[in-house]
Amino acid sequence: MEWFCDLLWKDSIAHTILIYSIVIAVGVALGKIRVYGISLGITWVLFAGILAGHLGFAINHDVLDFAREFGLILFIFSIGLQVGPGFFSSFKKGGLTLNLLAICVVVLHITITLLIHFFGNISIGNAVGIMSGAVTNTPGLGAAQEALKQVQAAHPVSVIPQISLGYAVAYPFGVLGIILTMLILKRLFRKEIDKENDLTRNNKQDEKKQPSPINLVVKNPQLFGKKIKDAVSVIGCEIVITRIMHDKQVSPTDADTVIQEGDILMVVVQKACIDEVIKLIGGLSEIDLSSLPGRLLSRIIIVTRNKVVGKKLGSLRLRNLYGLNITRINRAGVEFMASPDISLQLGDRLTVVGDEAGISSAAARLGNHMKRLEEPNIVPIFIGILLGIVLGSIPFAIPGIPMPIRLGLAGGPLIVAILLSKFGYKFRLVMYTTHSANLMLREIGIVLFLASVGINSGSSFIKTLTSGDGMLWIAYGAMITFFPIMIMGMIAKQFFKKSFHEVCGLLAGSTTDPPALAFANSIAGNDAPAVTYSTIYPLVMFLRIIGAQLLILLFS
C-alpha cells in the first residue's frame, strides 16, 4: 500500500492529476444536486477543492499557478466568443435602457464594496473577493487575483489578501439572496404581476415577428400588370415573393416578374403583417404552391465558407446568378426575414427557393458542409489567446495613478475575443465554434480555475470562517448582494415600467447568475427573463471583470 500512499501524498505528475480529477469529479457531481430547484452548480468544485486543501492535499505551487491561469484564460476567452456577436447589438432600442439599469447595479455593488473597504477595516483585496462571491461572478474573482499579482510584484506586502476565501464565504448567499429578492418583489407587486401575465398571454410580439409562408390570389387591381419590385413598394410591408402560378405554370420570381389578375403568389411575411398583406393582395389561396410537383424546390443552405462570411446577402447576387429567392435566415436558433443588407455569419441557415441546379450552385458557393462547422477552429482560437495575452500585458499609464494599469490575463483575452468574434472575418480569423465546443472549453477552464483556487485556499478556510472574520464577511456579502439589486429592481419596476419578468432577468443578468435565471424562468412561464438576461449579460460580464481589476489596481 506504500505506492498508494505515495500517489495520494507525494508530489508527482500522477498525484497532481489524481487530486484535480477527484476534486473536479466530486464538485461537478455535487453541482447537479438541487434543493428546492436551486443549486450552486459548478461552484461546488471550489468547495471540493477547499475540502481537499483542508484535509492536507497539496499540489506543486508552480503547477497550481499554471492550471489556475490557463483555466482562467480558457474560460474568459470562451465567454468572449459567446457574448461577442451580441455585445454591440445589445445597446439597440429597448436594450439600451436595460443595459443602463444593469450598469447602475454594477456601480452600486462597487460603491458598497468601497464603503466596506474604507469603513469596515478590510483590505480592498478581501473586499473585492467578497464582492465577487456576493454577485456570483467567478471571472471577476480571476481578474482580481490577476491584478493582485501585478500589485504585489510592484509593491511586495507581508499580508496577502484572501480573495478566494472572501469569494467562497459570500457565494452561497449570493445565489440565495438574488432569488430572495425576486420573491420579495413578487410579493410587493403581486397585483401588477397578475395584470402583466394577462397581457403577456394576449401579446406575443416575438412570435408575431417570425416569418411565415402563405399563398395568396391576386385580386387587387392596383397590382395588375405591375412588376414584383413595384408591387412590393405598393404593399408596404416587408415581404418576399418566392413563387408565382400563372396559367397553371409555377415559376420562381425575380424583381421584373409581372403580376396579373388571378395569379397565385407564395409570399413569406411576418405573422404580424399577414392580415394586412391578405387585404392588399386579394385573398388566401386554397392551392399551396410548395406542395405542387415541379422543378421548384425549397432547401436550406448552411454558410460554411470563410470567403462569404461578413459579406452582405445582396452583394452575392444569388437571385440574378442562380435564380434563387432567399426567404428566411436562421441564426443561432432565431429565424428572421432575409434582407439584402444582412451580413452573413458562419453557421447561418438560409431557406432558399429555386431549381435543383441553382440550389446546387449556390450551395457550392456558400459551403453547405455541416462537417465544416463541427471542426474546431483551433488556429484562430490560439491566435486570439496570444493577442489577448499581449494586450493584457501592455501597461497603460493613467495620470494620477502611481503604477501603470494592465488588463491582465482576464481583461486582455476577453476584449480580444469580443472583437474577433465580431470582426475577425475581416482578418481571415473565423472564430466560430459550435455551442457544445464553446461549452466544453468554458467548463474545462472554469473547473481548472476553481479547483486550483480551492486547493490553494483550503488550509485556511475553516480557520477564517470560524475564528477569523468569516461571519463578518458573510454579512458584508449579504449587503453587497441584496441592497443594489433590490433598489434597482424597484426602480426598474416603478419608474421604467418594466415587467416583473424583465426585472427578474435584470437581477439575474446583472449578477451573471445562471441559477437565478433558472429560477426566474420557472416562475415566469415565458422567455422574458432569458431575453433580458441575454441582452445585458455581455456588457455586465465585461464590467465585472474590468471593475474587479480596477478596484485592486486603484485602491491597493
C-alpha positions in Angstrom: 0.0 0.0 0.0 3.0 2.3 0.1 2.6 3.0 -3.6 -1.0 4.2 -2.9 0.1 6.5 -0.1 2.8 8.0 -2.4 0.1 8.5 -5.0 -2.1 10.4 -2.6 0.5 12.5 -0.7 3.8 12.6 -2.6 4.3 15.3 -5.2 4.3 13.9 -8.7 2.5 14.3 -12.0 0.3 11.3 -11.2 -0.5 12.8 -7.8 -1.4 16.2 -9.3 -3.7 14.7 -11.9 -5.3 12.4 -9.3 -6.1 15.3 -7.0 -7.5 17.5 -9.7 -9.6 14.6 -11.1 -11.1 13.8 -7.6 -11.8 17.5 -6.8 -13.4 18.2 -10.2 -15.4 15.0 -10.4 -16.8 15.4 -6.8 -17.5 19.1 -7.4 -19.4 18.6 -10.7 -21.4 15.7 -9.2 -22.5 17.8 -6.2 -23.3 20.7 -8.5 -26.1 18.6 -10.1 -27.9 18.2 -6.8 -30.8 20.7 -6.4 -32.5 21.7 -3.2 -36.0 23.3 -3.9 -34.8 23.7 -7.5 -31.7 25.6 -6.5 -28.1 24.5 -7.0 -24.7 26.2 -6.7 -23.7 24.5 -9.9 -20.1 24.4 -10.9 -19.1 26.4 -7.8 -19.1 23.2 -5.9 -15.7 22.5 -7.5 -14.4 25.4 -5.4 -15.8 23.9 -2.2 -14.5 20.4 -3.1 -11.0 22.0 -3.6 -11.3 23.8 -0.3 -12.1 20.5 1.4 -9.1 18.8 -0.3 -6.8 21.6 0.8 -8.2 21.5 4.4 -7.5 17.7 4.5 -3.9 18.4 3.6 -3.8 17.5 -0.1 -1.4 19.9 -1.8 -0.1 20.5 -5.4 3.2 21.9 -6.6 2.8 25.7 -6.4 4.1 26.3 -10.0 1.8 23.6 -11.4 -1.2 25.0 -9.5 -0.5 28.6 -10.7 -0.3 27.4 -14.3 -3.5 25.4 -14.1 -5.3 28.3 -12.5 -4.2 30.9 -15.0 -4.6 28.7 -18.1 -8.1 27.7 -16.9 -9.0 31.3 -16.4 -7.8 32.2 -19.9 -9.8 29.4 -21.5 -12.9 30.4 -19.5 -12.7 34.1 -20.2 -11.9 33.7 -23.9 -14.8 31.3 -24.4 -17.1 33.7 -22.7 -15.9 36.5 -25.0 -16.6 34.3 -28.1 -20.1 33.6 -26.8 -21.1 37.1 -25.9 -19.2 38.9 -28.6 -21.7 38.8 -31.5 -24.4 40.2 -29.3 -22.2 42.7 -27.4 -22.7 45.7 -29.7 -26.3 44.9 -30.7 -27.3 44.8 -27.1 -27.3 48.6 -27.0 -30.0 49.0 -29.6 -33.6 50.0 -28.8 -35.0 48.6 -25.5 -31.7 47.1 -24.7 -30.2 50.5 -24.0 -32.5 51.1 -21.0 -31.9 47.6 -19.7 -28.1 48.0 -20.0 -28.2 51.3 -18.3 -30.1 49.8 -15.4 -27.6 46.9 -15.3 -24.7 49.4 -15.2 -26.3 51.1 -12.2 -26.5 47.7 -10.4 -22.7 47.2 -11.0 -21.9 50.7 -9.9 -23.9 50.2 -6.6 -22.1 46.9 -6.0 -18.7 48.7 -6.4 -19.8 51.6 -4.3 -20.8 49.4 -1.3 -17.6 47.4 -1.7 -15.6 50.6 -1.4 -17.6 51.7 1.6 -16.9 48.4 3.3 -13.2 48.8 2.4 -12.9 52.3 3.8 -15.2 52.0 6.9 -15.1 48.3 7.6 -11.4 48.0 8.3 -11.0 45.4 5.5 -8.4 45.3 2.7 -9.5 46.1 -0.8 -8.4 42.6 -1.9 -10.7 40.9 0.6 -13.5 43.3 -0.2 -13.3 42.5 -3.9 -13.2 38.8 -3.1 -16.4 39.2 -1.1 -18.0 41.3 -3.9 -17.2 38.6 -6.5 -18.8 36.0 -4.4 -21.8 38.2 -3.5 -22.5 38.8 -7.1 -21.6 35.2 -8.1 -19.1 36.3 -10.7 -16.2 33.9 -11.0 -14.4 35.8 -13.8 -14.3 38.8 -11.6 -12.5 36.7 -9.0 -10.0 35.6 -11.5 -9.5 39.2 -12.7 -9.0 40.4 -9.2 -6.4 37.8 -8.4 -4.5 38.6 -11.6 -4.5 42.3 -10.7 -3.3 41.5 -7.2 -0.3 39.7 -8.6 0.6 42.9 -10.5 0.4 45.0 -7.4 2.4 42.5 -5.3 5.1 42.4 -8.0 5.5 46.1 -7.8 4.9 46.5 -4.0 5.6 43.3 -2.0 3.5 43.1 1.1 3.7 40.8 4.2 0.0 40.2 4.4 -1.6 38.8 1.3 -5.4 39.4 0.9 -7.5 36.2 1.0 -9.5 37.0 -2.1 -10.7 33.4 -2.8 -11.8 32.9 0.8 -13.9 36.1 0.7 -15.5 34.7 -2.5 -16.2 31.3 -1.0 -17.9 32.6 2.1 -20.1 35.1 0.2 -21.1 33.0 -2.7 -23.9 30.9 -1.2 -25.9 33.8 0.0 -25.1 35.5 -3.3 -27.2 32.8 -5.1 -29.9 32.7 -2.4 -30.0 36.5 -2.0 -30.9 37.1 -5.6 -33.7 34.6 -5.5 -34.9 36.0 -2.2 -35.0 39.5 -3.8 -37.2 38.2 -6.7 -39.6 36.6 -4.2 -39.8 39.9 -2.2 -40.5 41.9 -5.4 -43.1 39.4 -6.5 -44.9 39.8 -3.1 -44.7 43.7 -3.3 -46.0 43.9 -6.9 -48.3 40.8 -7.0 -51.4 42.8 -8.3 -49.4 44.3 -11.1 -47.9 41.0 -12.0 -51.3 39.4 -12.4 -52.1 42.1 -15.0 -48.8 41.6 -16.7 -49.5 37.9 -17.1 -52.8 38.6 -18.7 -51.2 41.0 -21.2 -48.4 38.5 -21.9 -50.9 35.9 -22.9 -52.6 38.3 -25.3 -49.5 39.9 -26.8 -46.8 37.6 -28.1 -44.7 40.1 -30.0 -41.7 37.9 -30.6 -43.9 35.2 -32.2 -45.5 37.8 -34.4 -42.1 38.8 -35.8 -41.4 35.3 -37.1 -41.6 34.9 -40.9 -44.4 32.7 -42.3 -45.2 31.5 -45.8 -48.7 32.0 -47.2 -50.4 31.5 -50.6 -52.4 34.4 -52.0 -54.6 35.1 -55.0 -54.1 38.5 -56.7 -57.4 40.4 -56.8 -56.2 44.0 -56.1 -56.5 46.0 -59.4 -53.6 48.2 -58.2 -51.3 45.2 -58.7 -52.4 44.1 -62.1 -49.6 44.4 -64.6 -47.0 45.6 -62.1 -43.6 44.1 -61.7 -42.7 42.4 -58.4 -40.4 45.3 -57.3 -43.2 47.8 -57.8 -45.8 45.6 -56.2 -43.7 45.2 -53.0 -43.4 49.0 -52.7 -47.2 49.3 -53.1 -47.9 46.7 -50.4 -45.6 48.4 -47.9 -44.9 45.5 -45.6 -41.6 43.6 -45.6 -42.4 40.6 -47.8 -40.6 38.1 -50.1 -42.5 36.7 -53.1 -40.8 33.4 -53.9 -43.1 31.7 -56.5 -45.9 32.6 -58.8 -48.5 30.5 -60.6 -49.6 32.0 -63.9 -51.8 30.0 -66.4 -51.3 26.9 -64.1 -47.5 27.2 -64.5 -45.4 27.6 -61.4 -42.1 29.5 -61.7 -39.7 31.4 -59.5 -39.9 35.2 -59.3 -37.5 38.0 -59.7 -37.7 41.8 -59.5 -39.1 42.1 -63.1 -41.7 39.3 -62.9 -45.1 40.8 -63.9 -48.2 40.1 -61.7 -51.6 39.5 -63.4 -55.1 39.2 -62.1 -55.8 35.7 -60.7 -52.1 34.8 -60.3 -51.3 32.8 -57.2 -48.3 34.1 -55.2 -46.3 32.3 -52.5 -45.3 35.0 -50.0 -43.1 35.0 -46.9 -44.2 37.7 -44.4 -44.0 38.4 -40.7 -47.0 36.9 -38.9 -48.0 40.3 -37.5 -48.5 41.6 -41.1 -50.4 38.6 -42.6 -53.9 40.1 -42.3 -52.7 43.4 -43.9 -51.0 41.6 -46.8 -54.0 39.4 -47.5 -56.2 42.5 -47.8 -53.7 44.3 -50.1 -53.1 41.4 -52.5 -56.6 39.9 -52.5 -57.2 36.8 -50.5 -56.0 33.4 -49.4 -55.5 30.7 -52.0 -56.6 27.1 -51.5 -53.6 26.0 -53.6 -50.3 25.5 -51.8 -47.5 26.2 -54.4 -44.9 24.5 -52.3 -46.8 21.1 -52.5 -47.1 21.1 -56.2 -44.8 18.9 -58.3 -42.4 20.8 -60.4 -38.9 21.9 -60.8 -39.0 24.5 -57.9 -37.6 23.2 -54.6 -37.2 24.7 -51.1 -33.9 23.9 -49.4 -31.7 25.0 -46.5 -28.2 26.1 -47.3 -25.7 26.5 -44.5 -23.0 29.1 -44.7 -19.7 27.3 -44.0 -17.3 29.0 -46.5 -15.0 31.6 -45.0 -14.9 33.8 -48.1 -18.6 34.7 -47.8 -18.6 35.4 -44.1 -19.2 39.1 -43.4 -20.5 39.8 -46.9 -23.9 41.3 -47.3 -26.5 39.0 -48.7 -27.4 41.3 -51.5 -23.8 41.5 -52.7 -23.8 37.8 -53.5 -26.5 38.3 -56.2 -27.9 34.8 -55.6 -31.2 35.7 -57.4 -29.5 37.0 -60.5 -26.9 34.3 -60.8 -28.8 31.2 -59.7 -32.5 32.2 -59.9 -33.0 31.8 -56.2 -35.2 33.5 -53.7 -33.8 33.7 -50.1 -36.9 33.8 -47.8 -35.6 33.3 -44.3 -32.4 33.2 -42.3 -31.9 31.1 -39.1 -29.1 32.3 -36.9 -28.3 30.5 -33.6 -31.9 29.3 -33.4 -33.5 32.7 -34.2 -35.4 33.0 -37.6 -35.9 36.3 -39.3 -36.7 37.7 -42.8 -34.0 37.7 -45.3 -32.8 41.2 -46.3 -30.1 42.4 -48.8 -28.4 44.4 -46.0 -27.8 41.4 -43.7 -24.2 40.4 -43.2 -23.7 36.6 -43.3 -22.2 34.8 -40.4 -20.7 31.3 -40.3 -23.4 28.8 -39.5 -26.3 30.9 -40.9 -29.0 28.7 -42.4 -30.6 30.2 -45.5 -34.0 29.0 -46.7 -33.9 29.3 -50.5 -36.4 28.5 -53.3 -35.3 27.6 -56.8 -34.5 24.8 -59.1 -32.1 21.9 -58.4 -29.2 23.3 -60.5 -29.4 26.8 -59.0 -29.6 25.5 -55.4 -26.6 23.2 -56.0 -24.5 26.1 -57.5 -25.4 28.4 -54.6 -24.7 25.7 -52.0 -21.2 25.2 -53.5 -20.6 28.9 -53.3 -21.8 29.2 -49.7 -20.2 26.0 -48.5 -23.1 24.0 -47.1 -20.8 21.4 -45.4 -22.1 20.6 -42.0 -18.9 18.8 -41.1 -17.0 22.1 -41.6 -18.9 23.6 -38.6 -18.1 20.6 -36.5 -14.3 21.1 -37.0 -13.0 23.4 -34.3 -11.1 26.5 -35.5 -8.0 25.8 -33.3 -5.6 28.1 -35.0 -7.8 31.3 -34.8 -8.6 30.5 -31.2 -5.0 30.3 -30.1 -4.0 33.3 -32.2 -6.8 35.1 -30.3 -5.5 33.9 -26.9 -2.0 35.1 -28.0 -3.3 38.5 -28.9 -5.3 38.7 -25.7 -2.2 37.9 -23.6 -0.2 40.6 -25.4 -2.9 43.1 -25.0 -3.3 42.2 -21.3 0.4 42.7 -20.8 0.6 46.2 -22.2 1.0 48.8 -19.4 -1.3 51.8 -19.6 -0.2 54.9 -17.8 -3.1 56.9 -16.3 -2.4 60.4 -14.8 -2.9 60.3 -11.0 -2.3 56.6 -10.7 1.1 55.7 -9.3 1.5 52.5 -11.3 0.5 51.6 -14.9 -2.6 49.5 -15.4 -2.7 46.3 -17.3 -5.8 44.4 -18.5 -4.1 41.2 -17.4 -4.9 37.6 -18.3 -8.6 38.2 -17.8 -9.3 41.5 -19.4 -7.0 41.1 -22.4 -8.4 37.8 -23.7 -11.9 39.0 -23.0 -11.6 42.1 -25.1 -9.8 40.3 -28.0 -12.4 37.5 -28.0 -15.3 40.0 -28.2 -13.7 41.9 -31.0 -12.6 38.9 -33.0 -16.0 37.2 -32.7 -17.5 40.3 -34.3 -14.8 41.5 -36.8 -12.4 38.5 -37.1 -13.6 37.5 -40.5 -12.1 40.8 -41.9 -8.7 39.4 -41.0 -9.5 35.8 -42.1 -9.8 34.8 -38.5 -13.1 32.9 -38.2 -13.8 32.4 -34.5 -17.0 30.3 -34.9 -17.4 27.4 -32.5 -20.4 25.2 -32.0 -22.3 25.7 -28.8 -21.1 22.4 -27.4 -17.4 23.1 -28.3 -17.6 26.5 -26.6 -19.3 25.0 -23.6 -16.6 22.3 -23.3 -13.7 24.8 -23.4 -15.5 27.1 -20.9 -16.3 24.3 -18.5 -12.8 22.8 -18.6 -11.3 26.3 -18.0 -13.6 27.1 -15.1 -13.2 23.7 -13.3 -9.4 24.0 -13.5 -9.6 27.5 -12.1 -12.0 26.8 -9.3 -10.2 23.6 -8.3 -6.8 25.4 -8.2 -8.3 28.3 -6.1 -10.0 25.9 -3.7 -7.0 23.6 -3.1 -4.8 26.7 -2.5 -7.2 28.2 0.0 -8.4 25.1 1.8 -5.8 25.1 4.5 -7.0 28.4 6.0 -10.7 28.4 5.0 -12.2 26.8 8.2 -10.0 28.9 10.4 -11.1 32.1 8.6 -14.8 31.1 8.8 -14.8 30.1 12.5 -12.2 32.1 14.3 -11.5 34.9 11.9 -13.7 37.4 10.2 -15.7 34.8 8.3 -19.1 35.7 9.8 -18.5 39.4 9.3 -17.5 38.7 5.7 -20.8 36.8 5.2 -22.7 39.9 6.5 -20.7 42.2 4.2 -21.5 39.9 1.2 -25.2 39.9 2.1 -25.2 43.7 2.0 -23.4 43.8 -1.4 -25.9 41.2 -2.8 -29.1 42.5 -1.5 -29.3 46.3 -1.5 -28.2 47.1 -5.1 -30.5 44.6 -6.8 -33.4 45.4 -4.5 -33.0 49.2 -5.2 -32.6 48.9 -8.9 -35.3 46.2 -9.2 -37.8 48.6 -7.6 -36.7 51.5 -9.8 -36.9 49.4 -12.9 -40.5 48.3 -11.9 -41.8 51.7 -10.7 -40.1 54.3 -12.8 -39.2 52.4 -16.0 -42.4 50.3 -16.0 -40.5 47.1 -16.7 -42.5 43.9 -16.3 -41.7 41.7 -13.3 -40.3 39.0 -15.5 -38.0 41.6 -17.2 -36.9 42.7 -13.7 -36.1 39.1 -12.8 -34.0 38.8 -15.9 -32.3 42.1 -15.0 -31.4 40.8 -11.5 -30.0 37.5 -12.8 -28.2 39.2 -15.7 -26.6 42.0 -13.7 -25.1 39.4 -11.4 -24.4 36.9 -14.2 -26.1 34.2 -12.2 -27.4 31.1 -14.1 -29.2 29.6 -11.1 -31.1 32.8 -10.5 -32.0 32.8 -14.2 -33.3 29.2 -14.0 -35.4 30.2 -11.0 -36.8 33.3 -12.9 -37.7 31.2 -15.9 -39.5 28.7 -13.6 -41.7 31.3 -12.1 -42.3 33.3 -15.3 -43.5 30.6 -17.6 -42.2 32.6 -20.6 -38.8 33.6 -22.1 -38.9 37.3 -20.9 -36.3 36.7 -18.1 -34.0 34.9 -20.6 -34.3 37.6 -23.2 -33.4 40.3 -20.7 -30.6 38.2 -19.3 -29.0 37.7 -22.7 -29.4 41.4 -23.5 -27.4 42.7 -20.6 -25.1 39.8 -20.0 -22.3 40.8 -22.4 -21.8 44.3 -21.0 -22.2 43.2 -17.4 -19.6 40.4 -17.7 -17.2 42.9 -19.3 -17.8 45.5 -16.5 -17.5 42.8 -13.7 -14.1 41.7 -15.0 -12.7 45.1 -15.6 -14.2 46.6 -12.5 -12.7 44.0 -10.2 -9.3 44.7 -11.7 -9.6 48.4 -11.4 -10.6 48.2 -7.7 -7.5 46.3 -6.9 -5.2 48.5 -9.0 -6.6 51.8 -7.9 -7.0 51.2 -4.1 -4.3 48.7 -3.2 
